Amino acid sequence: MPPVSAPEPPGVPEHRDWPAVLGAWRFLANPAGNPTRVFDLIVGLSAPILARAYYQVRAHPNGRRLLAHKPDLLAVLSDDEYLASLPAGSLGHAYRSFLTTNRLDAGVFDVDTVIRPIAERRGWDDDFFYMVRRGTALHDMFHTLGGYGPDLGGEFGNLGFHCGQMEPSAALKTLALATAGTVIPAAPWRKLSYFRQAVRRGQRADLLMAAPYEELLQRPLAEVRDALGVTPTRVAHPQGHLFTAWMPPGMKPPTRWDYDAILAAA
Protein backbone atom coordinates (compact mmCIF):
# COMPACT_ATOMS: atom_id res chain seq x y z
CA MET A 1 0.00 0.00 0.00
CA PRO A 2 1.53 3.37 -1.01
CA PRO A 3 2.33 5.82 1.78
CA VAL A 4 -0.30 8.43 2.48
CA SER A 5 1.12 11.93 2.10
CA ALA A 6 0.08 14.72 4.41
CA PRO A 7 -2.59 16.99 2.92
CA GLU A 8 -1.36 20.33 1.66
CA PRO A 9 -2.45 23.28 3.79
CA PRO A 10 -5.40 25.25 2.39
CA GLY A 11 -4.84 28.74 1.10
CA VAL A 12 -1.42 28.14 -0.48
CA PRO A 13 -1.74 29.04 -4.20
CA GLU A 14 0.29 26.66 -6.33
CA HIS A 15 -0.89 27.62 -9.82
CA ARG A 16 -0.20 30.78 -11.79
CA ASP A 17 -3.02 33.32 -12.00
CA TRP A 18 -2.80 34.17 -15.69
CA PRO A 19 -5.70 36.68 -15.74
CA ALA A 20 -3.95 38.68 -12.99
CA VAL A 21 -0.63 38.41 -14.82
CA LEU A 22 -2.00 39.54 -18.17
CA GLY A 23 -4.01 42.32 -16.54
CA ALA A 24 -0.96 43.75 -14.81
CA TRP A 25 1.57 43.85 -17.67
CA ARG A 26 0.49 47.26 -18.94
CA PHE A 27 1.08 48.82 -15.52
CA LEU A 28 4.81 48.06 -15.63
CA ALA A 29 5.33 51.32 -17.53
CA ASN A 30 4.78 53.08 -14.18
CA PRO A 31 5.45 50.50 -11.44
CA ALA A 32 5.83 53.12 -8.70
CA GLY A 33 2.30 54.39 -9.36
CA ASN A 34 0.70 50.94 -9.46
CA PRO A 35 2.14 48.87 -6.60
CA THR A 36 -0.96 46.68 -6.21
CA ARG A 37 -0.96 45.71 -9.87
CA VAL A 38 2.79 45.04 -9.80
CA PHE A 39 2.42 42.86 -6.69
CA ASP A 40 -0.51 41.05 -8.36
CA LEU A 41 1.78 40.36 -11.32
CA ILE A 42 4.57 39.05 -9.09
CA VAL A 43 2.45 36.72 -6.95
CA GLY A 44 0.32 35.63 -9.92
CA LEU A 45 3.32 34.62 -12.00
CA SER A 46 5.39 33.28 -9.11
CA ALA A 47 2.67 31.25 -7.34
CA PRO A 48 4.42 27.85 -7.80
CA ILE A 49 7.74 29.36 -6.67
CA LEU A 50 6.20 31.03 -3.62
CA ALA A 51 4.39 27.83 -2.67
CA ARG A 52 7.63 25.86 -2.94
CA ALA A 53 9.43 28.51 -0.86
CA TYR A 54 6.72 28.24 1.78
CA TYR A 55 7.12 24.47 2.04
CA GLN A 56 10.89 24.89 2.29
CA VAL A 57 10.53 27.44 5.08
CA ARG A 58 8.06 25.19 6.87
CA ALA A 59 10.54 22.30 6.68
CA HIS A 60 13.51 24.35 7.92
CA PRO A 61 14.17 24.39 11.72
CA ASN A 62 14.43 28.19 11.75
CA GLY A 63 11.42 28.43 9.47
CA ARG A 64 9.25 26.35 11.78
CA ARG A 65 10.25 28.60 14.66
CA LEU A 66 9.39 31.71 12.65
CA LEU A 67 5.96 30.37 11.67
CA ALA A 68 5.24 29.35 15.26
CA HIS A 69 6.07 32.74 16.78
CA LYS A 70 5.67 35.08 13.79
CA PRO A 71 8.05 37.86 14.92
CA ASP A 72 7.36 41.20 13.26
CA LEU A 73 10.57 41.74 11.30
CA LEU A 74 9.21 44.81 9.54
CA ALA A 75 8.70 46.54 12.91
CA VAL A 76 12.36 45.88 13.79
CA LEU A 77 13.61 47.04 10.41
CA SER A 78 11.47 50.19 10.65
CA ASP A 79 13.00 51.15 14.03
CA ASP A 80 15.59 53.66 12.83
CA GLU A 81 16.72 54.48 16.38
CA TYR A 82 17.57 50.83 16.98
CA LEU A 83 19.35 50.42 13.65
CA ALA A 84 21.31 53.62 14.24
CA SER A 85 22.58 52.21 17.53
CA LEU A 86 24.20 49.19 15.86
CA PRO A 87 27.97 49.18 15.25
CA ALA A 88 29.51 50.06 11.90
CA GLY A 89 30.12 46.92 9.88
CA SER A 90 27.12 45.08 11.31
CA LEU A 91 24.29 43.73 9.18
CA GLY A 92 21.87 46.24 10.71
CA HIS A 93 24.22 49.15 10.08
CA ALA A 94 24.66 48.06 6.46
CA TYR A 95 20.89 47.70 6.03
CA ARG A 96 20.31 51.18 7.44
CA SER A 97 23.03 52.55 5.15
CA PHE A 98 21.21 51.05 2.18
CA LEU A 99 17.92 52.67 3.20
CA THR A 100 19.27 56.11 4.15
CA THR A 101 21.63 56.42 1.19
CA ASN A 102 18.76 55.84 -1.17
CA ARG A 103 15.92 57.50 0.80
CA LEU A 104 13.99 54.26 1.15
CA ASP A 105 11.68 52.86 3.81
CA ALA A 106 11.77 49.34 5.24
CA GLY A 107 9.60 47.05 3.16
CA VAL A 108 8.70 47.34 -0.52
CA PHE A 109 4.94 46.81 -0.70
CA ASP A 110 2.70 48.23 2.03
CA VAL A 111 1.16 45.43 4.11
CA ASP A 112 -2.25 46.99 4.75
CA THR A 113 -2.92 48.63 1.37
CA VAL A 114 -1.25 46.17 -1.01
CA ILE A 115 -0.44 42.75 0.48
CA ARG A 116 -3.32 42.13 2.90
CA PRO A 117 -6.14 42.94 0.41
CA ILE A 118 -4.64 40.52 -2.12
CA ALA A 119 -4.17 37.86 0.58
CA GLU A 120 -7.80 38.21 1.69
CA ARG A 121 -9.13 38.21 -1.87
CA ARG A 122 -7.16 35.05 -2.68
CA GLY A 123 -7.88 33.35 0.66
CA TRP A 124 -4.26 32.84 1.68
CA ASP A 125 -3.36 30.68 4.67
CA ASP A 126 -2.13 32.74 7.65
CA ASP A 127 1.32 31.11 7.61
CA PHE A 128 1.66 31.65 3.87
CA PHE A 129 0.58 35.28 4.27
CA TYR A 130 3.17 35.72 7.01
CA MET A 131 5.92 34.27 4.81
CA VAL A 132 5.02 36.56 1.89
CA ARG A 133 4.80 39.58 4.20
CA ARG A 134 8.17 38.76 5.75
CA GLY A 135 9.61 38.10 2.30
CA THR A 136 8.69 41.56 1.03
CA ALA A 137 10.33 43.06 4.12
CA LEU A 138 13.42 41.04 3.23
CA HIS A 139 13.77 42.42 -0.28
CA ASP A 140 16.11 45.18 0.87
CA MET A 141 17.83 42.74 3.23
CA PHE A 142 18.75 40.63 0.19
CA HIS A 143 20.09 43.83 -1.41
CA THR A 144 22.24 44.33 1.69
CA LEU A 145 23.49 40.75 1.92
CA GLY A 146 24.39 40.73 -1.76
CA GLY A 147 25.65 44.32 -1.98
CA TYR A 148 23.17 44.99 -4.79
CA GLY A 149 22.32 48.68 -5.20
CA PRO A 150 18.84 50.19 -5.67
CA ASP A 151 19.54 51.06 -9.31
CA LEU A 152 18.17 48.99 -12.16
CA GLY A 153 21.39 46.98 -12.42
CA GLY A 154 21.26 46.24 -8.70
CA GLU A 155 17.60 45.20 -8.91
CA PHE A 156 18.51 42.95 -11.82
CA GLY A 157 21.25 41.29 -9.76
CA ASN A 158 18.98 41.00 -6.74
CA LEU A 159 16.32 39.32 -8.87
CA GLY A 160 18.91 36.79 -10.01
CA PHE A 161 19.92 36.26 -6.37
CA HIS A 162 16.25 35.61 -5.51
CA CYS A 163 15.90 33.23 -8.47
CA GLY A 164 18.82 31.17 -7.22
CA GLN A 165 17.08 30.84 -3.87
CA MET A 166 13.80 29.78 -5.48
CA GLU A 167 14.94 27.14 -7.98
CA PRO A 168 13.46 25.98 -10.25
CA SER A 169 12.45 29.53 -11.16
CA ALA A 170 12.30 29.67 -14.95
CA ALA A 171 9.23 31.95 -14.98
CA LEU A 172 10.81 34.52 -12.67
CA LYS A 173 14.06 34.41 -14.64
CA THR A 174 12.12 35.01 -17.84
CA LEU A 175 10.33 37.96 -16.25
CA ALA A 176 13.63 39.47 -15.05
CA LEU A 177 15.37 39.02 -18.40
CA ALA A 178 12.36 40.25 -20.38
CA THR A 179 11.92 43.42 -18.31
CA ALA A 180 15.03 44.76 -16.59
CA GLY A 181 17.31 42.65 -18.77
CA THR A 182 16.09 44.33 -21.95
CA VAL A 183 16.21 47.99 -20.85
CA ILE A 184 19.45 48.11 -18.85
CA PRO A 185 21.98 50.12 -20.92
CA ALA A 186 24.82 47.59 -20.89
CA ALA A 187 26.31 45.04 -23.27
CA PRO A 188 24.13 41.89 -23.57
CA TRP A 189 27.00 39.58 -22.59
CA ARG A 190 27.66 41.67 -19.45
CA LYS A 191 24.00 41.60 -18.38
CA LEU A 192 23.61 37.87 -18.95
CA SER A 193 26.89 37.05 -17.20
CA TYR A 194 26.00 39.24 -14.21
CA PHE A 195 22.54 37.70 -13.90
CA ARG A 196 23.88 34.15 -14.07
CA GLN A 197 26.50 34.94 -11.42
CA ALA A 198 23.76 36.28 -9.14
CA VAL A 199 21.65 33.16 -9.69
CA ARG A 200 24.57 30.89 -8.78
CA ARG A 201 25.21 32.99 -5.68
CA GLY A 202 21.62 32.48 -4.57
CA GLN A 203 21.77 28.75 -5.29
CA ARG A 204 24.84 28.28 -3.10
CA ALA A 205 23.48 30.19 -0.09
CA ASP A 206 21.44 28.75 2.77
CA LEU A 207 17.65 29.24 2.81
CA LEU A 208 17.75 32.99 3.43
CA MET A 209 13.98 33.27 3.86
CA ALA A 210 14.26 31.22 7.06
CA ALA A 211 17.18 33.12 8.61
CA PRO A 212 16.50 34.72 12.04
CA TYR A 213 17.41 38.27 11.02
CA GLU A 214 16.16 39.69 14.31
CA GLU A 215 19.12 37.87 15.91
CA LEU A 216 21.64 38.68 13.15
CA LEU A 217 21.36 42.45 12.85
CA GLN A 218 24.01 43.14 15.49
CA ARG A 219 26.57 40.74 14.01
CA PRO A 220 29.27 41.80 11.48
CA LEU A 221 28.01 41.69 7.91
CA ALA A 222 30.95 39.55 6.74
CA GLU A 223 30.25 37.08 9.56
CA VAL A 224 26.54 36.89 8.67
CA ARG A 225 27.33 36.36 4.99
CA ASP A 226 29.69 33.54 5.90
CA ALA A 227 27.15 31.94 8.26
CA LEU A 228 24.43 32.08 5.60
CA GLY A 229 26.68 30.91 2.77
CA VAL A 230 26.51 34.17 0.78
CA THR A 231 29.62 34.26 -1.41
CA PRO A 232 31.61 37.53 -1.09
CA THR A 233 31.00 39.99 -3.92
CA ARG A 234 34.60 39.89 -5.16
CA VAL A 235 34.20 36.12 -5.69
CA ALA A 236 30.58 36.04 -6.90
CA HIS A 237 30.98 39.02 -9.26
CA PRO A 238 34.67 39.31 -10.26
CA GLN A 239 33.87 42.24 -12.59
CA GLY A 240 32.01 44.08 -9.85
CA HIS A 241 28.38 45.08 -9.59
CA LEU A 242 26.42 46.33 -12.58
CA PHE A 243 25.41 49.94 -11.85
CA THR A 244 23.04 51.88 -14.11
CA ALA A 245 22.08 55.54 -13.69
CA TRP A 246 18.91 55.30 -15.81
CA MET A 247 15.60 54.41 -14.12
CA PRO A 248 12.08 54.00 -15.56
CA PRO A 249 9.73 57.03 -15.56
CA GLY A 250 8.24 57.80 -12.16
CA MET A 251 11.11 56.23 -10.18
CA LYS A 252 13.71 58.16 -8.18
CA PRO A 253 17.19 58.44 -9.68
CA PRO A 254 19.50 55.95 -7.95
CA THR A 255 22.51 56.63 -5.76
CA ARG A 256 25.49 54.36 -6.20
CA TRP A 257 25.76 52.24 -3.04
CA ASP A 258 28.73 50.05 -2.12
CA TYR A 259 28.85 49.29 1.61
CA ASP A 260 32.25 47.61 1.45
CA ALA A 261 33.68 50.79 -0.10
CA ILE A 262 31.88 52.92 2.51
CA LEU A 263 33.54 50.94 5.32
CA ALA A 264 36.93 51.11 3.64
CA ALA A 265 36.64 54.89 3.26
CA ALA A 266 35.57 55.28 6.90
N, C-alpha and C positions, 0 to 999 in steps of 0.2 A: 504494500500500500504506500503510495507516494506521501512524503511529508506534507503536512498542512502548514502553509505559510501564514504568518500573522496578517490580518487584514490591514490594508493601508488606512491611515487616518483620514477622516473626511475633511473636506475643505482644503486639500492640497492640490492645486491645479497641475496636471501633468501634460496637458495638450495645448498646443499653441492656439491663441484666440485670433484667427486670421481677420475677422471683421474689425477688431480693435486695431490690429496692425495696419491694415489697409486704410483705415479711417484716420490714422495718425500720421502717415507719411508726409502729407502736405504741410503739417505744422512744423516740420524740421527746419523750414526756412527761418523760423523765429523761435527756437527752442526756449529761450529765456522768457518769452511771453506766453508760452503754452506748456507749463510744467506738467499739468495733468495729462495732456495728450501724449507728451513725451514719455511719461512714466507708464501710461497705458501701452505704448508701443514697446517699451522695454520688457514689461512683465508679460505682455501678450506673446511676444516673439520668444522670450526666454523661459517660458513656463516649464518645459522639461528640464532645463538646466537648473532653475531655481528649486524644482521639486527634488532633483538629485542632490543639490547642495543641502537642502533641508534634511534629507535622510542621512547624509554624511555627518552633519552637525549633530543630529540625534544619536548617531552611533559613536561619536567621539566622547571620551570621558569629560573633557572640558565643556563640550557642547551640551551634554546631558545636565551638567551642573548649571549652565546658563539658562536652559529651558526650564529647569526646576525653580530657579530663583528670579529669573528675568530682571537682572540689574539694569538700571536706566543709564546706558552708556552715553546717550546724547546729553543727559543732564550733566554728566561729568565733563564731557568735552565742551559744553557750553559755559562752564564755570571758568571765566577768564582769570579771575583772581587766583584760583587754584593752579591753573596752568602756568601763570606768571611766577608762581612761587617755586616751580620745579627748576632743578639745576641745568645750566647750559650743557648741551650734549645729550640730554635725556630724550626719550621718545616724546614725552609731553611737551618739552621745550621746542623740539623740532616741529611737532604738530602745530603748536601755537605760532611758530615762525611762518609756517606755510599759510595759515589763516590770515595773520596780520599783514604779511608782505603783500598779499593779494586781495585784501579787503573782503574776506569771505567769512561766512558764519558756519558753525558746526552743522553738519547735515547738508544734504543736497536738496531733497524734496521734503516739503513741510509735512509733518505727520498728520495733523488734523485737517488740512485743506486738500491734500493730494493723496497720501497713502491710505489713510483710514477710510475715506469714502469708496475708494476702489476695493479695498479689502471687504467692506460691508456689502458692496454691490455684488462681489464675486463669491461671498460666503466663505472667506478664508478661515482656516483653523487658527485658534489663538496662538499656538506655538509657531505656525508658519508665518503669521502676521508679525510676531515678535522677531523672527529671524530676518524677514525682509526689512523691517523697521531698523533693526540693528545694522543690517548690511548697508543701508543707505547712509547711516551715520558713519560707517567705516570707509566710505568712498575716499574721503580725504585722508584717512589713516593709511590706506593703500598707497596714495600719492606719497605720503611721508615715508613709509617703509621702503618704497621703491625709489624715492628721490625724483619722482615724476612731477614736473611743473604743472601749473594750471593753464598753460597755453595749449593750443590744439595738438602740438606734437606730444606734450606731456599727457594729455587726455588719451591720445592714440596709444602711447606706451602703457598707460594705466589700464586701458581696455584689454590690451594683449596680456598684461599681468593677470587681470581678472579671468580671461579666457583660459589661461594655463591652470588656474585654480578650479575651473568648472568643467574640465574635460569629461566627455567629448562636448565641444562647444562650437561646432561648425556654423550654426546659425548666427551666433554672436560674432564670430570672426568675420563672417560675410557682411554683417551689418557694419562692423568697424571699418573694414576695408572698402566697402561701398560708399561710406559717408566720409568720415575723417580721412581715410586713406586716399580718396580721390581729390580732395581739395587742398591738402597740405602742400605748400609750395616747396617741394624737395624732390630730388631725383627718385624715380620709382624704385630703383635697387636699394637706395638708402632707407626708404619708408618700409619696404618689405622686410629687409634685413633687421631693422629696428623692432618691428612688430614681432617677428619670429623670435628674436632674442628675449623680448618681454614675455612671450608665451612660455618659452622654456624656463624662464626664471620663476614664473608662477607654478609651473608643473613640478619644479624641484622643491618648492617650499612646503612647509607643513600646512595643515588646514587652517588658514588664517581667519576664516569666519568664526572658528571656535576658540580663538585665543582670548585669554582673560585680560583684555587691555586695561581694565580698571586697576589691575595689579602690576602692569608693565610700564605705565606712564612715567614712573620715577626712575626707571632703570636706563642706563646709557643706550642710545640708539643702536650703536654697533653691537652691543651685547644682546639686545632684543632681536636684531636681524639674525645674529648667529643662532640664537635659541630657536627661532622660527624657521630657520633654513632659507632665509632670503639672501641670495648671492649678492655680494658687494657690487656696486654699480660699475667699478672699474673692471670687474670680471664679467659681469652680465652684459655690459654695453661698452666694449673696448673703445669704440669711437665716440663715446660720450652720449649724453641725452640729445634728443632731437627737439630743438627749440624753434618755434615759429611765432613771429610777431603778429601775423594776420589772424583775426578772429571773425566768425560769422556776424552779420548785422544784428544789432541788439545786445551783443555781449561785450563786457568790459575788455579793454585792451589788457593783455597779460603783462606781468612783471616776471622777468627771468628769476627763477628761484633755484638755488643750489645750496642746500644746508651744509654739506661738507665744506664747500668753499667759504661759507659764512663763518663756520667754526675756525677754519684755518686762518681767516683774516682777523678774527677776534683774538 
